[in-house]
């Protein structure tokens, strides 16, 4: 027996928490349901809850969309869940999706619900997907829920694509510049070394530096991939180590335009999940919990904790979001108006559209701003290399 924690709702809407002993999460859920509660969330994991497919790797965004879209199409066509999963298991283009469909099918045959089966793979699906799937199954609107999930996944893909497209060009230019500098240092400057030495004069500092750097890189070329690998792994470590990640997140929120990009992308994901979860019938406090999981910036996550505490104390959503001291006045006004008029879901969609328009403008502005910065960067490199090559020649002419 394992002791599980549960959170549920009485039929009068009151939320309750407690603990219960059971052999598995499914059994715990059944016991809590038999106590007369609804909207049940069970946490904890025993030996019986370990998924056999724990070896599955993470799904890409495209794989999640393909799995969800195929399942929705088959379910709308009237196929039972088991038959839909068998079809995906046999015909999905991705091996990961086929393996996942096989595992979920096996668990449903063993007595698990669809949402319980999905919840056993938090690393594959994420808390938002799991929470919405559970809400859809509890409400009997699994088709609508999967449509919302597809909408959410496509929205996340669009935002990711916009950010990547804005960064691809400058990253390519920087990498090309690094490659040109390496070629110049390793092959061009060594070729001029003998000519410079014949002049019998002391070389300018920048020329000597470039020659020494080129000789070092040519003799110790193995160091180049090692240095690159060290820089990459150091960067990944710093982004994952909590103290450094928090500091980086704080810095990002202080840089002009970059701060707007980070916030707008985060607001778009946050409000989309909030709106979809709300329309799915999930209690507003749970909606806020789910939306918080979309935030990767630790500073913003902590700000939303303030909102959650406010809502737990009985505040309205607009008051709770205002307490976070994070959201623009436009969003707060729209949410407040939606609460007062009973059209919260509709006005949150308007908020998302407004933020998406702002995000497009920011990305466009950032792209236009990066171009002159890159020109200055490339110009500085060309100027440095040219001076390094020609200063010794100018010295010889001045004699």
Secondary structure, DSSP 8 states (H G I E B T S, - for coil): -EEEEEEEE-TTS-EEEEEEEESSHHHHHHHHHHTT-EEEEEE---GGG--TTTT-----HHHHHHHHHHHHHHHHTT--HHHHHHHHHHH-SSHHHHHHHHHHHHHHHTT--HHHHHHT-HHHH-HHHHHHHHHHHHHT-HHHHHHHHHHHHHHHHHHHHHHHHHHHHHHHHHHHHHHHHHHIIIIIHHHHHHHHHHTTS---HHHHHHHHHHHHHHHTTHHHHHHHHHHHHHHHHHHHSHHHHHHHHHHHTTSTTHHHHHHHHHHHHHHHHHHHHHHTT--HHHHHHHHHTT---HHHHHHHHHHHHHHHTT--HHHHHHHTT-S-HHHHHHHHHHHHHT-HHHHHHHHHHHHHHHHHHHHHHHHHHHHHHHHHHHHHHHHHHHHHHHHHHHHHHT-
